[in-house]
Amino acid sequence: MPDLPIHLWYSITSLGGAGLTLPLALAIALWLAVGYSWRLAACWLALLGAAIGLVTVTKIAFLGWGVGVRELDFTGVSGHSMLSTAVYPVALFLMLLPARRVIRLLGVLAGLAAGLAVGFSRVVLSAHSPSEAVTGCLVGALAALVFVRIAWNAEPGRLSALPVAASMMVLAIVMHGVHVPTQRWVTHIALKVSGHDRPFIRAKWKSVRDIRPSAVPLSQTRMSQTRNTLQPMRASDV
């Protein structure tokens, strides 16, 4: 693990927060609609929405019913990891669309690297287990790469790189560190849907162990012990 100051890890992890990535995602959709077509914008929002839906379902399943994988310490897909690996490759792809294909590809790879850094920071800060961060990165990367494949042959000259890059940079600076209480919202939904008063907590969930029934039912064992107690002593027992 790189020996970085803790505040730097927090700065990295905040790059995946919904307060920053969702405005960037909406800006991407807006630029796509203005410079290309509403179909590309709708495709991007649909892919991102599907990824967000998957994250939300896994979190609700755990918080409401305790559904997870104990062997992998998995309680839900990491939202920070997913959002960062989905949004940053597409943002850089859109900025570099007028450039050569090799430069465009390098931008996508740089965006994926940024998402991986966010995922790693979630593990370092104990916000997520490795399995949760990895699945988050995979889901986000899949959404980003599918969209990049669809939009790869879009006409490059319809948007100037400068205003797109400038708007993204301004959003990144203004919205960096803005907190959106998504976890609280998801917890509220999970409790409403499940009907439970309290959400499942990782520590207590991990401490539960499956109790396997014995070969002989407990009631039968007690009856056998009672019969042995009431049975009269034989001469051979003296």
N, C-alpha and C positions, 0 to 999 in steps of 0.2 A: 504494500500500500504506500503510495507517495506520501512523504512527510510534509504535508501542507498545513498551514495554520487553520484552525477550526473555522474562523470567520470566512476564509476563502472557500471552504467546502460549502458553507451556507450560501455564499454568493453564487456558486456553481449550481447548487440545487434550486435556487430561486429562479434560475433560467427556465425551469420546467413548470413553474407555477401557472395555474390557470389565469391569474391576473395579467400575465404577460403573453402567454402563448395563444389564448383565445382571441385577444384583440389582433394579434399578428395573423391568426387564421382568418379572421373576418376581413382584414386588410387585403390578404391574398385573394379572397373571393371577390372583393370589390374591384381590384385591379384586373382580375380575369374577366369579370363581367364588362368592364369598361373597355379594356384593350383587346379582348378576344371574343368570347361568347358567354352567354348566361349558362350554356350547357356545361362548359368547362368549370365555371364557378359552382354550379349545382353538383357536378361530379366530385369536386374537391370537398364540398361540405358534406356530401353523402358518405364519402369514404371516412372522413374525420368523425362524422356522427356515428358511424358504425363502430369505429374504434372506441369512442367515448362510451357508447352503449355497452360494449363488452366489458370495459373497465367497471362501469357502474353496476352491471349485473353481478359480477364476481364479488364486488364489495358488499352489495346488498345481501347476497347469499351468505356471506360470512357473518356480517353484523346482525342479520336477522335470524339466521338458523344455525350458524356455526359450521357452514359448509366450507371445507378447505382440505388441504393435503398435509397432514402432520409430518409425514416423512420428509417433505420438501420445505416445511415451514411456510406453506403458501396459504395466504388468507385473502388474496385478491390481486389483480394486475395493478402494477404501479402506475398511477395517473401521471405523475411528473415524467417518468421515463417514456411513457407512451406519447404524451403531448410534445415533448422535446424532439423525439426522433421522427415524429410525423410532421411537425410544423417547420423546423429549421431547414431540412433538406428541400422542402418545397419553396420556402422563402428564398433561399439562395438560388434555386433553379429558376425562379421567376426573375430575379435580379439579373441573372447571367444568361437569360434566354437569347438576347441579341449576340452573345459571344459565340466563339467556336464550340463545337460539341465537346471537345476535350476539356475546355475550361468549364463548361456547363456540368460535365460529369464530376470534375474535381469539386465544384461547389456542392453538389449533392453529397459526395463523400464527406466533405467538411461538415455539412449539416448532420449527417449520421454520427460523425465523431463527437459533435457537440451533444447530441442526444445520449450517446454512450457515456460521456463524462457526467451528465446529469444522473443517469442510472447508477453509475458507480458511486456518486456522492450520496445517493439515497441509502446505499448499503453502509457506507462509511459512517453516516450519521445515525445509523440504526433505525431509520424510518421505514425501511423495507428489508426483507430477506433477499438473498441473491436470486432465488427463483422468481420472486415478484418483480424485481428490477429487470431481469432477463426477459421475462414474458412481456413486460411493458415495452421494452426496446424492440422486441420482435413484432409486436402488434403495431406500434407506431411506424417502424421501418416498412412493414408490409403496406400500410396505408399510403405512405409517402412514395414508395417505389411503384406501386400500381398507378398512382396519379401521374408520376413522372413519365411512366411508359405511355400512358394515354396522351399526355400533352407534349411528348418529346418532339413531334413534327409540327408543332404549332408555328405559324408564321412569325419569325423572330422580330421583324421590323415594326410591329404594330404597337409596341410599348418601348419608351425610352428607359434605359436602365437607371438613369440618374434620379428621376422622381420616385421610382419604385424603391430604390435603395435608400433615398433620403427619408421617405415615409416610414420604412421599416426601422431605420436607425432611430428616428425620433420616437417611435412607439416603444422600441426596446429601452431607450433611456428613460422615458417618462413612466412606463409601466413596470420597470424592474423593481422588484420588492413589494409590489402591490399584492396584498393578501386577499384571496377570495375563499370564504369558508366552505369549500366544496365538501370536505369530509363531514362537517356538521350537517349539511343538507342531505348527504347520502345516508348518514346515520338516522336522521329524522324520517326519511322515506322508508328505511329498513324496519324501523320500529312500527311505523304505521302499517306497513304491509304484513309484517309477521305477527303483530299484535302483542309483542313482548314489551316489558317495561324498561329493560336494559339491554344494550347491545352486547354481543359476545366480545370478549377481550382476549387478545393473543396469549397472554401469560397463563390465564386460567384454562383456555382451550388447549394449550400445549401440555398442561399438567394432567389432563384427563387421560386415563388409560382404559382400554377395553377390558372388561371383566368377563372372562369366559366361564360358562357354567361348568360345574364339576361333572364327573361321569355319572354320579348318582345324585338325583335331586335332593335338595336340602331337607324337604319334608320327609322323604323316605328314610334319610339318614337318621333324623330325629326319632321316627317311629321305631327304627331298628334298635336305637339306643334305649328307648323306653322299654321295649320287650326284653332286652337283655337285663335291665335293672330289675324288672318284675319277675323274671324267671327264677324258680326255686333253686337253691344250691344243691348240686349233685354230690354224691359221695366222693367222686373222683376229684372234686374241687377242693376237698378238705386237705 
